[in-house]
Amino acid sequence: TLGLVGDVPVAAYLIPAVLQAGPAVHATMNFMVRKRHLSHWLTFGGCFLFFHLQLFSFAYWKDFNSEMANYSLGAKFISVVGANLLPVLLVVVVRAWLSWSQAQLQPWPSQVLEPAYQRRIFFGFLAIFAAAALPQVLFGKVVLGALLQIVYMRAGVTQSGEGYYVVGAESSSIISLQHFSTSLLLLALLLRRSRHWSFVRLLLPLALLWTAANLLGGTRTQLLLFATALLVIFGADPVRRVSVLAAMGIPIVVFVFSQFASVFRNEGFVGYNTQDFAAKFTNIQGLETLHDQTRAIQLFVDGYRSPWNVGFAPLDAAIGLVYRPIEFAMFVVPRSVFPWKPVDPTFDDLNRLVMETKNLNPDEVQWGITAGIIGRDMLRWGALGSFVGVFWFGFMLSGAERAYRGGANCLDSRVVAGAVAGSCIAMYRDLSPLWCLQMIPAVFVILWAQRALPRTGRAGPPPVIRPKQFARPLQPQ
């Protein structure tokens, strides 16, 4: 606060970033080494990653200071203080959700081998494969389109249909089903030792190709999303060698691919230049959430109000609390089927404002600026809208924590926890249903499969046998 009032950027932005690094490192080590408190890692580590890490880049620090000088004190205060308090607020909300719902996914050591469980996982795998194949068949040219997307990255998506997908408002919901392919890989992990594995192996190459197209298509957030899931699934593996390799290898691989996407995502692999890549390899990009969030809050401070606002802050927040889960449920429904599906204008309005301030034509250039958890919901639901995002984001974090506590040594519990955790980490950019499409379908399939198990089969953790529980030795007659 003193740094903002006194216009001292180091005190306003850099010192809080240094202070946030401590809890982030502690939460990361606590999860990676001691396998505890997944939600703490996601909150403290996620906030530091998206709001503070890039401030340590000298090149970005200069641009950041010059840009932040253009915003009002009120917008900067709400954005910076909100970003620093967000981890604490999320921990409080997660604890509230956990205390309200004590239900946890119990560890069932033998359930992966249960025939009824495997059968449902297999049926779910087939259903998701059919959903993921639909946009590939209609727009993506199945194999060729995915290869184009990998080679050309974002240049493989065109308006004319010459690339990977035809981009249009009517087909966007169907195209979004392509992201379901990531769930196929998670379900395949649970079918490795089943009698359905021979058939799954026939479909797995297509699932791998479609997933690679999504991950390597130039969107760094999807790489981070999938990497977070893998860190939870394999980093918490009871086999120490697997967990150590995952904790060391996954971040390195993701960092290299993310930096490559930052430099060449508008050209793809065909534009690769070794000197360019080496010169920009250490420049961290794509984590400007603090700046983007300030942009959104400045728009709100300047008087912008969403058409959905009724003008009474508590009522707007209440509407947002009810509408948010409905929005997530309706996201994959095509507008051609449900023409009354609401259109949120805040994303386009924010991007249009930024383009106009940079003297760019917003009808020709689209940056895809995201407003963060606080900024986006403030634009949508007014002054108290930020609590809407925090409330439902905390709900998702609590789901990951419950699944992880339920059985870190059980593969399906780790898959559920990893899928939810990966979806959560991406939502620091924007609490959007888009980030649920990759792996949440696998979560629904696993939860549905678990209902096939008899209640008596839910073994839970093994009981602790204390000395007094042993039978007394027989006395000689």
Buried (B, 14 or more C-beta within 10 A) or exposed (E): EEBBEEEEBEBBBBEBBEEBBEBBEBBBEBBBEEBBBBBBBBBBBBBBBBBBBBBEBEEBBEEBBEEBEEBEEEBBBBBBBBBBEBBEBBBEBBBBBBEEEEEBBBBBBEBBEBEBBBBBBBBBBBEBBEBBBBBBEBBBBEEEBBBBBBBBBBBBBBEEBEBBBBBEEEBEBBBBBBBBBBBBBBBBBBBEEBEBBEBBEEBBEBBBBBBBBBBBBBBBBBBBBBBBBBBBBBBBBEEEEBBEBBBEEBEEEBBEBBBBBBBBBEBBEEBEEEEEBEEBEEBBBBBBBBBBBBBBBBBBBEEBBBEBBEEEBEBBBBBBBEBBEEBBEBBBEBBEEEEEBEEBBBBEBBBBBBBEEEEBEBEEEEEEBBBBBBBBBBBBBBBBBBBBBBBBBBBBBBBBBBBBBBBBEBBBBBBBBBBBBBBBBBBBBBBBBBBBBBBBBBBBBBEEBBEBBEEEBEEEEEEEEEEEEEEEEEEEE
